[in-house]
Amino acid sequence: QPMNNQTATSANGLICPKCGFHNRPGAKFCKRDGQPLVQGIAVAPPQIRAQAARAPIQAKPVSRPQSIQARPASPFPARPAQPIQARTATNNANAQDPASAALRAGLQQLTNKNYLKAIEHFTQAQQQGKPSYDVLYNLGRAYRQYAQSVRDSDKKLSNENMKRATEYFEEALRQKTDALDAYFQLGMCHRDLERPSHAITAFKKALTLDPQDPAVYYQLGLAAMEQNSYREAEAYLQDGLKIKPDHPLILIALGRLYTDTKQPTSAIKRLRQATHQDPDLWEGWYELGRAHIKQKEWSFALSALERARQIIGYKVEIYHAMATCYLKINQKADAGQMVNEILQHDPHNAEALRLKKML
């Protein structure tokens, strides 16, 4: 899965913790993914309360016009003798072009994470003017970000919205066949829908448009790993490092790949680079802990896992790994504490129940 919750930093900008894109210095949101970019601060993923799940997920015609259209031109009486009136009317018409106004309103709602409102405004823009690349692309973004926001609370709703997002990105690409960002977003949607082969196709098209974008190599590497194509994944990730050798998310992904392919020494080397480059990414410490577990270096593993826990708090995978380490060094009381914490969050957690029998 893509890394999340924390923003990797670099000397000249912020790297998005979801997609790996290198944003300009001072950016507040990722240009590609919309993820908040807050240096050194964990950012919780946006949540929409359960009632939002009942909101319509299909774009519907809006029954009443936007208030901006009904706004009177001026509260003062017109002066008919002045010919300037005709020019003012033209300027007002341009300023209040319904499709442009709806697009601007949608972008503001998207920035504010009001995804359903954003979808409503972008749909208005689509209906009030000829469908443009900008409108279709932003509809895709709104549906995708809404899908991500409800993933933990309603998987089915999330998948339905993610599928809508792919349709809009595909339609946007029919309008503009060389749109790098639309191919990138389409690939991200396919990864979220667990379609790695479709994701690789989209990312490869993005790569032809910009062969020097490390975020594309990062995503190609993750998608290849999801297909268990480890050699291919390693090649993509190594290519990404040739462009940006200190990209912490690529280093973490490569470390995880080496751990999963039983190369723990190589994994530890890459993960130490990653944690040195950005010590605030919990995934780097967690993966370093996993690599030390493969080496049966229990105390080193516990030290790395504890760093991950201090950064992110409760994560079931961290607690599983720590409980295993404590059992290996016969500290059953500490192992039991980890297991009990997991069972408080999830009383039916199979791995925790298995570990409990070993205490």
C-alpha positions in Angstrom: 0.0 0.0 0.0 1.1 3.6 -0.5 2.7 5.2 2.5 0.5 7.6 4.4 0.0 10.0 7.3 3.4 11.7 7.2 5.1 14.1 4.9 8.7 13.4 3.7 10.9 16.5 3.4 13.7 17.4 1.2 15.9 20.4 0.7 13.8 21.9 -2.1 10.2 20.8 -1.4 7.8 18.3 0.2 7.3 14.7 -1.1 3.7 13.6 -0.9 3.4 10.7 1.5 0.7 9.0 -0.7 1.9 9.3 -4.2 5.6 10.2 -3.9 5.3 13.4 -6.0 7.9 16.1 -5.3 5.9 19.3 -4.6 7.2 22.8 -4.8 8.5 24.4 -1.5 5.7 25.8 0.6 3.0 23.7 -1.0 0.1 22.9 1.5 -1.5 20.2 -0.6 0.0 17.7 -3.0 -0.5 18.8 -6.6 -1.3 15.3 -7.7 -3.0 13.6 -4.8 -4.5 16.4 -2.7 -2.9 15.0 0.4 -2.1 17.6 3.1 1.6 18.4 3.2 2.6 19.2 6.8 6.2 19.0 7.6 7.0 16.9 10.6 3.3 16.6 11.7 1.2 13.4 11.3 -1.9 14.2 9.2 -4.9 12.0 9.9 -6.7 11.0 6.7 -9.9 13.0 6.2 -13.0 11.3 7.6 -16.6 11.7 6.6 -19.2 10.7 9.2 -21.4 7.7 8.5 -24.3 9.8 7.3 -22.3 10.9 4.3 -22.5 7.3 3.0 -26.2 7.9 2.3 -25.4 10.9 0.1 -25.9 10.3 -3.6 -22.7 9.1 -5.2 -24.0 9.6 -8.7 -23.7 13.0 -10.3 -27.3 14.4 -10.5 -28.6 17.5 -12.2 -28.9 20.4 -9.8 -32.5 21.5 -9.6 -31.9 25.2 -8.7 -29.2 27.6 -10.0 -26.2 28.6 -8.0 -26.6 31.7 -5.9 -23.9 33.4 -7.8 -26.1 33.5 -11.0 -29.0 35.1 -9.2 -26.8 37.8 -7.6 -28.0 41.3 -8.7 -25.4 43.2 -10.7 -25.6 46.3 -8.5 -27.8 47.7 -5.6 -27.6 51.2 -7.1 -30.0 52.5 -9.8 -28.6 52.4 -13.4 -27.8 55.6 -15.2 -29.2 55.1 -18.7 -27.4 58.1 -20.2 -24.0 56.4 -19.8 -23.0 54.2 -22.6 -20.5 52.4 -20.3 -23.5 50.2 -19.2 -23.1 47.9 -22.2 -19.5 47.2 -21.4 -20.3 46.5 -17.7 -22.9 44.0 -18.7 -20.4 42.2 -20.9 -17.8 42.1 -18.2 -20.4 40.8 -15.7 -21.4 38.1 -18.1 -17.8 37.0 -18.5 -17.1 37.1 -14.8 -20.2 35.1 -14.1 -19.9 32.5 -16.8 -21.8 29.7 -15.1 -19.4 26.9 -16.1 -16.3 28.8 -14.9 -18.0 29.9 -11.7 -19.0 26.3 -10.9 -15.5 25.1 -11.7 -14.0 27.7 -9.3 -16.5 26.8 -6.6 -15.7 23.1 -7.0 -12.0 23.7 -6.7 -12.5 25.7 -3.5 -14.7 22.9 -2.0 -12.1 20.3 -3.0 -9.3 22.3 -1.2 -11.6 22.4 1.8 -12.2 18.6 1.6 -16.0 19.1 1.0 -15.9 16.3 -1.6 -19.7 15.9 -2.1 -20.1 19.7 -2.6 -17.1 19.7 -5.0 -18.7 16.9 -7.1 -21.9 18.9 -7.2 -20.2 22.0 -8.5 -18.0 20.2 -11.0 -21.1 18.4 -12.3 -22.8 21.8 -12.7 -19.8 23.0 -14.7 -20.0 19.9 -16.9 -23.7 20.5 -17.6 -23.5 24.2 -18.2 -20.7 24.2 -20.7 -19.0 21.9 -23.2 -17.2 19.2 -21.1 -13.6 20.3 -20.8 -10.4 18.5 -19.7 -10.3 20.6 -16.5 -13.8 19.8 -15.4 -13.5 16.1 -16.1 -10.1 15.8 -14.5 -11.3 17.6 -11.3 -14.4 15.4 -11.2 -12.1 12.4 -11.2 -10.0 14.0 -8.4 -13.1 14.7 -6.3 -14.5 11.2 -6.7 -11.1 9.7 -5.9 -10.5 11.7 -2.8 -14.1 11.1 -1.6 -13.5 7.3 -2.1 -10.3 7.5 -0.1 -12.1 9.4 2.7 -14.7 6.6 3.2 -12.5 3.6 2.6 -12.2 2.6 6.3 -15.9 3.1 7.0 -17.6 1.8 3.9 -15.4 -0.3 1.5 -18.2 -0.8 -1.0 -19.0 2.9 -1.3 -15.3 3.7 -1.6 -14.9 1.2 -4.5 -18.0 2.6 -6.3 -16.6 6.1 -6.1 -13.1 5.0 -7.2 -14.7 3.4 -10.3 -16.4 6.6 -11.1 -13.1 8.4 -10.7 -11.5 6.1 -13.3 -14.3 6.8 -15.7 -13.8 10.6 -15.4 -10.0 10.3 -15.8 -10.4 8.2 -18.9 -12.9 10.7 -20.3 -10.5 13.5 -19.5 -7.7 11.7 -21.4 -9.9 11.5 -24.5 -10.0 15.3 -24.3 -6.2 15.6 -23.8 -4.2 12.5 -24.7 -0.9 13.9 -23.3 -2.1 14.7 -19.8 0.6 13.3 -17.4 -1.4 14.0 -14.2 -4.5 12.3 -15.5 -2.6 9.1 -16.4 -0.9 9.3 -12.9 -4.3 9.7 -11.2 -5.8 6.9 -13.3 -2.9 4.6 -12.2 -3.5 5.5 -8.6 -7.2 4.6 -8.9 -6.4 1.2 -10.4 -4.0 0.5 -7.5 -6.7 1.5 -5.0 -9.1 -0.9 -6.9 -6.4 -3.7 -6.7 -5.9 -3.7 -10.4 -2.0 -3.6 -10.6 -1.7 -4.5 -14.3 -4.1 -1.7 -15.3 -2.1 0.6 -13.0 1.2 -0.3 -14.6 -0.3 0.4 -18.1 -1.4 3.9 -16.9 1.9 4.7 -15.2 3.9 3.5 -18.2 2.0 6.1 -20.3 2.8 8.7 -17.7 6.5 7.7 -17.9 6.6 8.3 -21.7 5.4 11.8 -21.0 8.0 12.5 -18.2 10.8 9.9 -17.9 12.4 12.0 -15.2 9.6 11.9 -12.6 10.6 9.7 -9.6 7.0 9.5 -8.3 6.1 7.5 -11.5 8.9 5.0 -10.8 7.8 4.8 -7.2 4.2 3.9 -8.2 5.4 1.5 -10.9 7.5 -0.2 -8.3 4.6 -0.6 -5.8 2.2 -1.8 -8.6 4.8 -4.4 -9.7 5.2 -5.6 -6.1 1.5 -6.0 -5.8 1.8 -8.4 -8.8 4.6 -10.2 -7.0 6.9 -9.1 -9.9 9.8 -8.4 -7.6 12.5 -8.2 -10.3 10.5 -5.7 -12.3 9.6 -3.7 -9.1 13.3 -3.5 -8.1 14.2 -2.2 -11.6 11.6 0.6 -11.4 12.6 1.6 -7.8 16.3 1.6 -8.7 15.5 3.8 -11.7 13.7 6.2 -9.5 16.7 6.4 -7.1 19.0 7.2 -10.1 16.9 10.4 -10.5 16.5 11.2 -6.8 18.9 9.1 -4.6 17.4 10.4 -1.3 13.7 9.8 -2.1 12.7 8.3 1.3 9.5 6.5 0.0 11.4 4.8 -2.7 14.1 3.7 -0.2 11.4 2.3 2.1 9.7 0.5 -0.7 13.0 -1.0 -1.8 13.8 -2.0 1.8 10.4 -3.8 2.0 11.0 -5.6 -1.3 14.4 -6.8 0.0 12.9 -8.0 3.2 10.1 -9.9 1.3 12.6 -11.5 -1.0 14.9 -12.7 1.9 17.7 -10.1 1.4 17.6 -8.6 4.9 21.1 -7.1 4.8 20.3 -5.1 1.7 16.9 -4.2 3.3 18.6 -2.8 6.4 21.0 -0.8 4.4 18.3 0.9 2.4 16.0 1.4 5.4 18.8 3.0 7.4 19.2 5.4 4.5 15.5 6.1 4.6 15.2 6.7 8.3 18.3 9.0 8.2 16.8 10.9 5.3 13.4 11.3 7.1 13.2 10.1 10.7 9.6 11.1 11.0 8.2 8.4 8.6 6.9 5.6 10.8 6.9 3.2 7.9 10.7 3.4 7.6 11.2 2.4 11.2 8.5 -0.3 10.9 10.1 -1.9 7.8 13.6 -1.6 9.5 12.1 -3.6 12.4 10.8 -6.2 10.0 14.2 -6.5 8.4 15.9 -7.1 11.8 13.3 -9.7 12.6 14.3 -11.6 9.5 17.9 -11.5 10.8 16.6 -12.6 14.3 18.0 -9.5 15.8 15.2 -9.1 18.3 16.5 -6.1 20.3 17.4 -4.1 17.2 14.0 -4.9 15.8 12.3 -3.8 19.0 14.2 -0.5 19.0 13.1 0.3 15.5 9.5 -0.8 16.1 9.3 1.4 19.2 10.4 4.4 17.2 7.6 3.6 14.7 5.1 3.3 17.6 6.2 6.7 19.1 5.6 8.4 15.8 2.2 6.9 14.7 0.7 5.5 17.9 -1.4 2.4 17.5 -0.9 0.4 14.4 -1.8 -3.3 14.5 1.1 -4.4 12.4 3.6 -2.7 14.8 2.0 -4.4 17.8 2.0 -7.8 16.1 5.7 -7.4 15.3 6.6 -6.2 18.8 4.6 -9.0 20.5 6.5 -11.5 18.4 9.9 -10.0 19.4 9.0 -10.0 23.1 8.0 -13.7 22.9 11.3 -14.5 21.2 13.3 -13.0 24.1 10.9 -14.5 26.6 9.5 -11.2 27.9 6.0 -12.6 28.1 4.5 -9.8 30.2 5.5 -7.2 27.5 4.2 -9.5 24.8 0.9 -9.9 26.6 0.6 -6.2 26.9 0.9 -5.8 23.1 -1.6 -8.6 22.5 -4.1 -7.2 24.9 -3.9 -3.8 23.2 -4.6 -5.4 19.8 -7.6 -7.3 21.3 -9.0 -4.2 22.8 -9.2 -2.7 19.3 -10.2 -5.9 17.6 -11.4 -8.8 19.8 -11.3 -11.3 16.9 -7.9 -10.5 15.5 -6.6 -13.9 14.4 -2.9 -13.2 14.8 -3.3 -11.7 18.3 -5.4 -14.7 19.4 -2.7 -17.0 18.0 0.0 -15.1 19.9 -2.1 -15.2 23.1 -2.1 -19.0 23.1 1.7 -18.9 23.1 1.9 -16.7 26.3 
